[in-house]
Amino acid sequence: MRPRKSLESCGTGAGLGVLAAAGCSRRPRRACSTRPGAGLARPKEIQDEELQGFCSRIIKLLREDLGPAAVDALQRLFLIVWATKYPRRLDKTCVDLLQATLCLPTCPEQLQVLCAAILREMSPSDSLTLSCDRAPNTRQMSLVASVLLAQGDRRQEVRSVGQRIFTVLESRQPEGPSLRHLLPVLSKVVGLAPGTLQEGPCFLSHFHQHHEGLGSPKCLTVFLNGTPHHRPDRPPQQAACGLAPPCQCPARAPALRGLFLHTQGPAGPITEVDGAVASDFFTVLSTGQHFTEDQWLNVQAFSMLRAWLLHKSPEGPSTLDTDDKSELEGSTLSVLSAASTATRLLPPRERLREAAFEYCQRLIEQSNRRALRKGDADLQKACLVEAILILDVLCRQDPSFLYRTLSCLKALHTRLGTDPGSERAVLPLAQFFLNHGEAAAVGSEAIYQHLLTRLPSEHFHNPMLAFEVIRFCRDNLPLFDLHLLGILKSSFPNLFKFLAWNSPPLTSEFVGLLPALVDAGTAVEMLHTLLDLPCLTAALHLQLRSSSSPSERLLWDASLRTPSCLEAFRDPQCQGLFQHLLRTKASGSAERLTLLHQLLQPMASCARVAQCAEAVPALLQAFFSAVIQFAGRALTTQLALLLLERSDSLYQVPQYEARVQRVLSSQFLALCQRNPSLVVELARELLDFVGSVSNIHSRAGVFTSVVWAIGEYLSVTCDRRCTVEQINKFFEALEALLFEVTQSRPSADQPRCPPQVVTVLMTTLTKLASRSQDLIPRVSLFLSKMRTLAQGPASSSTHSEEDAEAIRIRATELLNLLKMPSVAQFVFTPSAEVCHPRYHRDTNMSLPLALRMVSRLVEKESSLLPG
């Protein structure tokens, strides 16, 4: 069995783990008390006087008895300090005793952990006098360091902690104190202040101090000396404790010689995850009954290795070596250099890289073994991902590793294609070939096809994988060449499966990715896919329900009772529609899925479908924002027609249709603004659209935008092809429509017409009449009737008082404006010279203000009117 890692080995995070074991939970379940057995109010309600009295009892306990009573009292003090938002002021004597107890060699571990937790909760504090120099062993040093790091580096605590750890690491002998408590602290220090690693000794690069004498005498063996090797004629053994000098291993290169540490005491074999006795050096995937100290260090060091490699350069994190031989990529010299690296004396940094390279190669070999336990199988996958990431770092820092890595990773991809449980390893593998494929002149299309085709189709229900794939695509867009970008764009139906199933966490990611996916060739198909996204979610539900895998069937919402949907999913007559909806590549065509909308209607109440429907409006906004940037006249016309067609052909999820129509109505206006001649080009389609009263009730927002666009852009100013005949046709159609919706009473078949539609219809009729002045008498008469109708009692049955007043005001304003045709034409159809300075868009010169001003002038100075 694999040994469990003890809580106290977690360094700065050890406090809460042991604290919980000591009974001091972060979320207390019982009332706090200042003395054992006594009830007390909630810890945050304790007054300062009572707290000081409690601190006096703690001082007495810490001076006289470090037993269970002291543990109980410190637990309660921690709860009091932790439960208050503002820092609690403790007696200075109490704080000094807490620090002294923390550094006391004979103090029980529970008390030390509690003291550190209390001091951390008080941070930052000016009364602390702690120093890592006072800690008698590495375990207590890790607790002291956790308190100092919580201070916030006000007195350069981070640097002082790092320097002290370096000193301990330099002076430690093979039989010295354990380092398991210090490595996590060191990782925290490097994360807070990366330059600290360059200021201290480069102990990570010199790893043969004790065994080969090749490194600096100030440096420590951490990574490799905790990597036991074996002799081919002797199986690796281990014991619970004790270390002995290493044996020599002629079968390994000098960089790994002397790594197997024989142990004293009862021995037991180290095995692989498949149960076979280990035949190579120890790694994080090696198993056994007990691990030695150095083997635990090996496990810890591997988890930090990538960060060490990235921070090791004196120029700064992730800086490549100046002598990285990048000019030799692809040359014979580079291959020869890589082949001879293991046999020559290497500088310290290169020795660390060489050891890391062989360690990762060993992990990749171990990941090919069939694990006997699920926990080991999961660990294999995680280590495989980390190994590939480390190899990527190594090849970026030293290209000579590239040619030694390619064959291994090519074989690994072939194996991953048949391993159903290692899909997460495909991402770092694709990243590796994206970073190095061009330098190595290696074709990697199969990997990208695997990533963009198989993973979304087979693992769309894995939320972590979905996020990582989308982040991979977003982060690497600058690295994609035209061919790879074409693969990405053609795979958008597959990527949308991730979005359909995991829409809440992935919506913002897709908003950023959409501009890279859409182009003139995919825009129309992508818009259909976005509008049918909730329908795709329902289809994915059915796909999981029909799956033969029990684990996938568990993802099915058991509350849904939709046998008819499952029958439709399996019906051969519907297979074509479902296959189009679940396609993996862009087909270049669009299917009308109205039949599927009807078949899948019982699933519209599914929670996941509703979540997906909420994400669609934001995605549509991102889609049109991207399309507007490059859309030509032909594409704009296609999209405008598509908006009209699909605005009443949507999957009937509650509130989905209204939300989408609001977006479509605004985007139709944006398309017309980009291409003002759109109204003339689509004159026949728009006449058919506005000629139906049902469109007002089913999609009032889209209808209002279309009517407004007709009044705004149906003019010779926007398109010289516009004729008086076209203007008259639209006028007659809109006049008949307005008459029908205002003269008829509301009924079940014909609901009340929204007042916004009425006012926009009146305004559009007035605009058209100003461009064909023969129509002015007709529209003036109609507006007079509308004003009278809005004032009459009959309007109360169709509109509210406020709505009727808005209609009356608009009719009056338009009627007064038409009394001066030249002014009406200037207001409704301004010339390009007037439009350019944007006078009509200025806050103080807006159209409503101009209309009201004209109305007042006409009412007060009737003598100004002609005739």
Summary of the structure (lengths in Angstrom):
residues: 867
radius of gyration: 37.6
end to end distance: 105.4
largest distance: 120.3
contacts: 2789
relative contact order: 0.03
helix: 64%
strand: 1%
